[in-house]
């Protein structure tokens, strides 16, 4: 609960995070294979007249959409991880571990390696963005429903986590079968997609991604009180008048929109959804979701912007898979927090 004593402390921490966020967002526009002067970036953003044509194209067609995608990706995955950790009261829960991202991957795999061989090229070119989003949403929501079905009947949270991992393995097996029967060009396209990429998202795809992420965030905000109630268990939530089933459904729908949409356009990106909520709990020293929800949105954006900067290898032509970078950043942070703070494993 936010009191007068900690309100100033929270404000100062949000101010620092906001400043770091702005710094990293600007750095993501400046740095890359070609380091662009700050003046050229400002000219390209606010007026094309004073900017070089090449710099203007690089910034407006590539770096700005990529930076916006990084912000949306970090915010969406971090928030979905926070919600899953709270609902299941499990510090290792997240869209990647529970199989939600794997379900979205299955939907995209069916679209890329299955439906694409049946549907006409004209249909795919005109509805590709929406089609990928829809199949990813459907795949992630299907896995969520399986997890919900199990969670109603199994009370042990570790069992639910293990079953989530089993769902991931089953989906991975199906995807492997699709890969085996896929032709070379479609297989290559899917393999590249699995590596994760922020730079392939276009403005037309952002027109799909932004509303979906905003909708998922909105659903999370309207369930902040219910998320706080879930911290002490479902029986406590019921005693406060929370409709557990309907709240779960809305929270799961939010997670499905957030994780499914990001996975559709950026590939399966791991460890952000697990690490960032714990970072915010340590930074703000609270379990109140009225603080944690905006905190994970901001911190997730910062982490993904930093990951994108690192993946670009500024000054070099090579680019690293962003999924590898997030793993190299996320895993040490989790290990360090476990060693440094034994209370890290608590979501309360």
DAQUI-V360451 format. One record per backbone hydrogen bond with DSSP energy under -0.5 kcal/mol. CO is the residue of the C=O (numbers start at 1). NH is the residue of the N-H. If there is no record, write none. Layout:
CO;NH, CO;NH
This chain:
3;7, 4;8, 6;10, 7;11, 8;12, 9;13, 10;14, 11;15, 12;16, 13;17, 14;18, 15;19, 16;20, 17;21, 18;22, 19;23, 20;24, 21;25, 22;26, 23;27, 24;28, 25;29, 26;30, 27;31, 30;36, 32;315, 34;36, 37;41, 38;42, 39;43, 40;44, 41;45, 42;46, 43;47, 52;56, 53;57, 54;58, 55;59, 56;60, 57;61, 58;62, 58;63, 59;64, 62;66, 63;67, 64;68, 65;69, 66;70, 67;71, 68;72, 69;73, 70;74, 71;75, 72;76, 73;77, 74;78, 75;79, 76;80, 77;81, 78;82, 79;83, 80;84, 81;85, 82;86, 83;87, 84;88, 85;89, 85;90, 90;93, 94;98, 95;100, 95;101, 96;99, 99;103, 100;104, 101;105, 102;106, 103;107, 104;108, 105;109, 106;110, 107;111, 108;112, 109;113, 110;114, 110;115, 111;116, 114;117, 115;118, 115;119, 120;124, 121;125, 122;126, 123;127, 124;128, 127;131, 128;132, 129;133, 130;134, 131;135, 132;136, 133;137, 134;138, 135;139, 136;140, 137;141, 138;142, 139;143, 140;144, 141;145, 142;146, 143;147, 144;148, 145;149, 146;150, 147;151, 148;152, 149;153, 150;153, 150;154, 153;155, 156;160, 157;161, 158;162, 159;163, 160;164, 161;165, 162;166, 163;167, 164;168, 165;169, 166;170, 167;171, 168;172, 169;173, 170;174, 171;175, 172;176, 173;177, 174;178, 175;179, 176;180, 177;181, 178;182, 179;182, 183;187, 184;188, 185;189, 186;190, 187;191, 188;192, 189;193, 190;194, 191;195, 192;195, 193;196, 195;323, 196;322, 198;201, 202;206, 203;207, 205;208, 205;209, 206;210, 208;212, 209;213, 210;214, 211;215, 212;216, 213;217, 214;218, 215;219, 216;220, 217;221, 218;222, 219;223, 220;223, 221;224, 223;227, 224;228, 225;229, 226;230, 227;231, 228;231, 229;232, 230;233, 233;237, 234;238, 235;239, 236;240, 237;240, 237;242, 238;241, 242;244, 243;247, 244;248, 245;249, 246;250, 247;251, 248;252, 249;253, 250;254, 251;255, 252;256, 253;257, 254;258, 255;259, 255;260, 256;260, 257;261, 258;262, 259;263, 260;264, 261;265, 262;266, 263;267, 266;197, 267;269, 268;270, 271;275, 272;276, 274;278, 275;279, 276;280, 277;281, 278;282, 279;283, 280;284, 281;285, 281;286, 288;291, 288;292, 289;293, 291;295, 292;296, 293;297, 294;298, 295;299, 296;300, 297;301, 298;302, 299;303, 300;304, 301;305, 302;306, 303;307, 304;308, 305;309, 306;310, 307;311, 308;312, 309;313, 309;314, 310;313, 311;320, 313;316, 321;324, 321;325, 322;326, 323;327, 324;328, 325;329, 326;330, 327;331, 328;332, 329;333, 330;334, 331;335, 332;336, 333;337, 334;338, 335;339, 336;340, 337;341, 341;344, 342;345, 343;346
